[in-house]
């Protein structure tokens, strides 16, 4: 029974998302909940419903971002010949190579940071062992530690 109810809510949410998209409205959980006739709290309490809403919002954001890039690109394309076929693929390949290079640089920085943290961890571990040994010697000498 609960599964049927959740399935019904999922269908209503999908319909609400579709209707909001047709109206070119920016998606939000509040608007989706209102349009679907469910409480926002219900969406937040059901991970499947929340995931569906988040996915729709993310897709809309990505589409808007792509449209903005196309609009920005159309201004520059008016001045230059538009890219087609092989040129377009070469441009995408070049951009991918640049992105890969940046990611490799980030990765190298993260690896270096990780190496430093490993060294720092080893130093701290040695320091802890040294302090534990000193405590054992003090206990053996029956010297009271400072308070």
C-alpha positions as CSV (number, residue, x, y, z in Angstrom):
1,X,0.0,0.0,0.0
2,X,2.8,2.4,0.9
3,X,4.6,1.5,-2.3
4,X,1.5,2.3,-4.3
5,X,1.2,5.7,-2.6
6,X,4.8,6.5,-3.2
7,X,4.4,5.4,-6.9
8,X,1.4,7.7,-7.2
9,X,3.4,10.6,-5.7
10,X,6.3,9.9,-8.1
11,X,3.9,10.1,-11.0
12,X,2.4,13.3,-9.7
13,X,5.8,14.8,-9.3
14,X,6.9,13.7,-12.8
15,X,3.7,15.4,-14.2
16,X,4.4,18.6,-12.2
17,X,8.0,18.7,-13.5
18,X,6.8,18.3,-17.0
19,X,4.2,21.0,-16.6
20,X,6.7,23.4,-15.0
21,X,9.2,22.8,-17.8
22,X,6.5,23.5,-20.4
23,X,5.9,26.8,-18.7
24,X,9.6,27.6,-18.9
25,X,9.6,28.1,-15.1
26,X,12.7,27.5,-13.0
27,X,12.3,24.3,-11.1
28,X,12.6,24.1,-7.4
29,X,11.4,21.6,-4.8
30,X,8.9,24.1,-3.5
31,X,7.4,24.7,-6.9
32,X,7.4,21.0,-7.8
33,X,5.7,20.1,-4.5
34,X,3.1,22.8,-4.9
35,X,2.3,21.8,-8.5
36,X,2.1,18.0,-7.5
37,X,-0.1,18.8,-4.5
38,X,2.3,17.3,-1.9
39,X,4.1,18.8,1.0
40,X,7.8,19.7,0.6
41,X,8.4,17.7,3.7
42,X,7.0,14.6,2.0
43,X,9.6,15.1,-0.8
44,X,12.4,15.5,1.6
45,X,11.3,12.5,3.6
46,X,11.3,10.1,0.6
47,X,14.7,9.8,-1.0
48,X,13.3,8.5,-4.3
49,X,11.1,11.6,-4.6
50,X,13.9,14.0,-3.6
51,X,16.3,12.3,-6.0
52,X,13.8,12.7,-8.9
53,X,13.3,16.4,-8.1
54,X,17.1,17.0,-7.7
55,X,17.7,15.2,-11.0
56,X,15.2,17.4,-12.9
57,X,16.6,20.6,-11.3
58,X,20.1,19.6,-12.3
59,X,19.1,18.8,-15.9
60,X,17.3,22.1,-16.2
61,X,20.4,23.9,-14.8
62,X,22.7,22.1,-17.3
63,X,20.3,22.9,-20.2
64,X,20.2,26.6,-19.2
65,X,24.0,26.7,-18.9
66,X,24.3,25.1,-22.4
67,X,21.9,27.7,-23.8
68,X,23.8,30.5,-22.3
69,X,27.1,29.2,-23.7
70,X,25.4,28.9,-27.2
71,X,24.1,32.4,-26.9
72,X,27.5,33.7,-25.8
73,X,29.1,31.7,-28.6
74,X,26.7,33.0,-31.2
75,X,27.9,36.6,-30.6
76,X,31.5,35.5,-31.5
77,X,30.3,33.2,-34.3
78,X,28.7,36.2,-36.0
79,X,32.2,37.6,-36.4
80,X,33.8,34.4,-37.4
81,X,32.8,31.5,-39.6
82,X,30.8,28.9,-37.6
83,X,32.6,25.6,-36.8
84,X,31.2,22.5,-38.6
85,X,32.2,18.9,-39.0
86,X,35.9,18.2,-38.6
87,X,36.7,21.7,-37.3
88,X,34.0,21.3,-34.5
89,X,35.5,17.9,-33.5
90,X,39.0,19.4,-33.5
91,X,37.9,22.2,-31.3
92,X,36.2,19.8,-28.9
93,X,39.3,17.7,-28.9
94,X,41.5,20.7,-28.2
95,X,39.2,21.7,-25.3
96,X,39.2,18.2,-23.9
97,X,43.0,18.1,-24.0
98,X,43.1,21.4,-22.1
99,X,40.7,20.2,-19.5
100,X,42.7,17.0,-19.2
101,X,45.9,19.0,-18.7
102,X,44.2,21.1,-15.9
103,X,42.9,17.9,-14.2
104,X,46.3,16.4,-14.3
105,X,47.8,19.5,-12.7
106,X,45.2,19.4,-10.0
107,X,45.9,15.7,-9.5
108,X,49.6,16.4,-9.2
109,X,48.9,19.0,-6.5
110,X,46.7,16.7,-4.6
111,X,49.3,13.9,-4.7
112,X,52.0,16.3,-3.4
113,X,49.6,17.4,-0.7
114,X,48.9,13.8,0.2
115,X,52.6,13.0,0.3
116,X,53.2,15.9,2.7
117,X,50.3,14.7,4.9
118,X,51.7,11.2,5.0
119,X,55.1,12.5,6.1
120,X,53.4,14.7,8.7
121,X,51.4,11.7,10.0
122,X,54.6,9.6,10.3
123,X,56.3,12.4,12.2
124,X,53.4,12.7,14.6
125,X,53.3,9.0,15.1
126,X,57.0,9.0,16.0
127,X,56.4,11.9,18.4
128,X,53.5,10.0,20.1
129,X,55.7,6.9,20.4
130,X,58.5,8.9,21.9
131,X,56.2,10.5,24.4
132,X,54.7,7.1,25.3
133,X,58.2,5.8,25.9
134,X,59.0,8.8,28.1
135,X,55.8,8.2,30.1
136,X,56.8,4.5,30.6
137,X,60.3,5.5,31.8
138,X,58.8,8.0,34.3
139,X,56.4,5.4,35.6
140,X,59.2,3.0,36.0
141,X,61.1,5.6,38.0
142,X,58.0,6.3,40.0
143,X,58.1,10.0,39.2
144,X,54.8,11.7,39.3
145,X,53.9,13.6,36.1
146,X,53.3,17.3,36.2
147,X,49.7,18.4,36.5
